[in-house]
């Protein structure tokens, strides 16, 4: 089993306010799912070890597309 990694999700609201959430996940796919499920804003960025893992924009209640 691979070691867990630390991820940082930045959830951006319609007003531009950002909420930062740092958490540990076993792999990137799990981190993306967790970040998208927890997101409440219109944009989402996921970072790990100083690298941008992904960036998405909300297009539905629980649907995100790459930004």
matplotlib code that plots the C-alpha trace (Angstrom):
import matplotlib.pyplot as plt

x = [0.0, 1.4, 1.8, -0.8, -0.3, -1.3, -3.6, -4.9, -8.3, -9.1, -12.9, -13.7, -17.2, -19.1, -17.9, -14.2, -13.9, -11.6, -11.9, -8.8, -9.1, -6.0, -6.4, -4.7, -5.7, -4.2, -4.1, -5.0, -8.4, -9.6, -8.5, -10.3, -13.5, -13.3, -12.5, -15.4, -17.9, -17.0, -16.8, -19.5, -18.2, -18.1, -14.4, -12.1, -8.3, -6.5, -2.8, -0.3, 3.3, 3.3, 1.9, -1.5, -3.2, -6.4, -8.7, -12.5, -15.5, -19.0, -21.6, -24.3, -25.1, -22.4, -20.9, -17.5, -15.7, -11.9, -11.2]
y = [0.0, 3.4, 6.0, 8.7, 12.2, 15.6, 17.5, 21.1, 22.0, 25.6, 26.1, 29.5, 31.0, 33.2, 36.3, 35.2, 34.1, 31.1, 28.3, 26.2, 22.5, 20.4, 16.6, 13.3, 10.8, 7.5, 8.5, 11.3, 9.8, 9.6, 13.2, 14.5, 12.8, 14.1, 17.6, 17.7, 16.2, 18.8, 21.8, 24.4, 27.1, 27.6, 26.8, 24.2, 23.7, 20.7, 20.9, 18.4, 19.0, 22.4, 21.2, 21.9, 18.5, 19.9, 22.8, 22.5, 24.7, 23.7, 23.1, 21.5, 20.6, 17.9, 18.1, 19.6, 20.1, 20.8, 24.6]
z = [0.0, -0.9, 1.8, 2.3, 0.9, 2.1, -0.2, 0.0, -1.5, -2.3, -2.6, -4.2, -3.8, -6.3, -4.4, -4.7, -1.1, -0.7, 1.8, 2.4, 3.5, 4.2, 4.4, 3.9, 1.3, 0.1, -3.6, -5.9, -7.1, -3.5, -2.9, -5.9, -4.9, -1.4, -2.4, -5.0, -2.5, 0.2, -2.2, -1.9, -4.2, -8.0, -8.5, -6.9, -7.0, -5.5, -4.6, -3.3, -2.4, -4.0, -7.3, -8.8, -9.1, -10.8, -11.2, -11.8, -12.2, -10.9, -13.6, -11.4, -7.9, -7.7, -11.2, -12.0, -15.3, -15.7, -15.6]

ax = plt.figure().add_subplot(projection="3d")
ax.plot(x, y, z, "-o")
ax.set_aspect("equal")
plt.show()
